[in-house]
């Protein structure tokens, strides 16, 4: 597994040809696919359900699918997305009455578990659950819509989180979602992030491979020094 992972967010793809879009972006060099699930309740937007994840698998997508659940309640959809072929499932602590139990449910259903930190969510919620998570997703925008600008305050949170994980000797990835572009991905990586979720920065461009290659060039600068 490469040190840095690029995960295009399908929220910004052309849904009329979603399978082909997923294939194209993977062929362009993406490592995994990110699927934003919004319920018009926990967040002010409505997107997709388990059937879309299942359809991507039936279309022939074998790459990891990272399902970000912006829904409340969350437990029933954890099970449904696991059945539909999700590889990673992340949840918001504010959306579960029993976060430890929800994370365990993700693992019981064969998926990697993640916790999501909104812009105003502190690191204190991680104190007793770090042993249950495989990755932590830092939201660098407020959840609910694609195409937003990166919130600069996220950089310090990523640095603080990276330090916390080092102190706890925790083998946990830091993912970042929101406003990731060629011109800031290096700075985000330098802060400690290892997985980068980008939607409009990739799908709004005519050449997916060109964007992903330029992102990797920026990341390689961090990796090599």
RAKA-V294779 format. One record per helix or strand. SS is the DSSP state (H for helix, E for strand). FROM is the first residue (numbers start at 0). TO is the last residue. Records with the same first field share a line. If there is no record, write none. Layout:
SS=FROM-TO  FROM-TO
//
This chain:
E=4-8  31-38  45-45  64-69  87-91  111-116  134-138  172-176  194-197
H=9-11  14-26  49-58  74-83  92-94  98-107  122-125  129-131  152-166  181-190  199-202  207-222
//
